[in-house]
């Protein structure tokens, strides 16, 4: 089995990505932005928090590279930047492959044990 390795993403970027994703409000903001860009006011609408509190969440997401600010006349819509999510997903994929390999080995062992049990069951009769 190959060792699990980091993607080309630096550990600091990976830390910032996962720290940003750790908060349910920020995950909800990302889910909203997956359907298209939105203003700060539009993003704040479903939450019972102040605009400055939402702005702090947006700064964390921007720092992690998960969202960016656009410029549309006076409006500064936020948009999802999927590249960092893809990098985090790639990092997690190494662990998914590890667990799948472990489950395949466990399945093979169970099949081997079943075959031995079946063989011993036949010879005892």
C-alpha positions in Angstrom: 0.0 0.0 0.0 1.3 3.4 -0.9 1.8 5.9 1.9 -0.7 8.8 2.2 0.8 12.0 1.1 -0.2 15.7 1.0 -1.3 17.2 -2.3 0.8 20.0 -3.7 -1.1 22.2 -1.2 1.0 23.5 1.6 0.1 22.4 5.1 -0.8 26.0 6.1 -3.3 26.2 3.2 -4.8 22.8 4.2 -5.0 24.0 7.8 -6.8 27.2 6.8 -9.2 25.2 4.6 -10.2 22.8 7.3 -10.4 25.5 10.0 -12.8 27.4 7.7 -14.9 24.3 7.1 -15.1 23.5 10.8 -17.8 26.1 11.4 -21.4 25.3 10.4 -22.2 28.9 9.4 -19.3 29.0 7.0 -20.3 25.6 5.5 -23.8 27.0 5.0 -22.4 30.1 3.3 -20.4 27.8 1.0 -23.5 25.8 0.2 -25.3 29.0 -0.7 -22.5 30.2 -2.9 -22.5 26.8 -4.7 -25.7 28.0 -6.4 -24.2 31.3 -7.5 -22.6 34.5 -6.2 -24.3 36.6 -3.5 -23.9 39.9 -1.7 -23.0 40.1 2.0 -26.6 41.0 2.8 -27.9 38.0 0.8 -25.5 35.7 2.6 -26.5 37.2 6.0 -30.2 36.8 5.4 -30.8 33.3 6.8 -28.7 33.8 9.9 -29.6 35.4 13.2 -26.4 37.3 13.4 -25.2 40.8 12.7 -23.6 41.9 9.4 -20.2 42.3 11.1 -20.4 38.7 12.4 -21.1 37.5 8.9 -18.3 39.6 7.6 -15.9 37.9 10.0 -17.0 34.5 8.6 -16.5 35.8 5.1 -13.0 36.9 5.9 -12.1 33.5 7.2 -13.4 31.9 4.0 -11.5 34.5 1.9 -8.3 33.9 3.9 -8.7 30.1 3.2 -9.2 30.8 -0.5 -12.6 29.2 -0.5 -14.4 32.4 -1.7 -13.5 35.5 -3.5 -14.9 39.0 -3.9 -16.1 40.3 -7.2 -16.8 43.8 -8.2 -20.1 44.7 -9.9 -20.6 48.5 -9.8 -21.2 49.3 -6.1 -21.9 45.7 -5.3 -19.1 43.3 -4.2 -20.6 39.8 -4.6 -18.9 36.8 -3.1 -18.3 33.7 -5.2 -17.2 30.1 -4.4 -13.6 29.2 -5.3 -13.8 25.5 -5.7 -10.0 24.8 -6.2 -9.3 24.8 -2.5 -12.2 22.4 -1.8 -10.9 20.2 -4.6 -7.4 20.2 -2.9 -8.9 19.3 0.5 -11.0 16.5 -1.2 -7.8 15.2 -2.9 -6.1 15.0 0.5 -9.0 13.2 2.0 -9.1 10.9 -1.0 -5.8 9.3 0.2 -7.5 8.3 3.4 -10.6 7.0 1.6 -8.3 4.8 -0.5 -6.5 3.6 2.7 -9.8 2.5 4.3 -11.1 0.9 1.1 -7.9 -1.1 0.9 -8.3 -2.1 4.6 -12.0 -3.2 4.0 -11.0 -5.2 0.9 -8.3 -7.0 2.9 -10.8 -7.7 5.7 -13.3 -9.0 3.1 -10.7 -11.4 1.7 -9.8 -12.6 5.2 -13.4 -13.2 6.1 -13.9 -15.2 2.8 -10.8 -17.2 3.6 -12.1 -18.0 7.1 -15.5 -19.0 5.7 -13.9 -21.3 3.2 -11.8 -23.0 6.0 -14.9 -23.3 8.2 -16.8 -24.8 5.3 -14.0 -27.3 4.6 -13.7 -28.4 8.2 -17.5 -28.7 8.4 -17.5 -31.1 5.5 -14.6 -33.3 6.8 -16.3 -33.7 10.2 -19.3 -35.4 8.8 
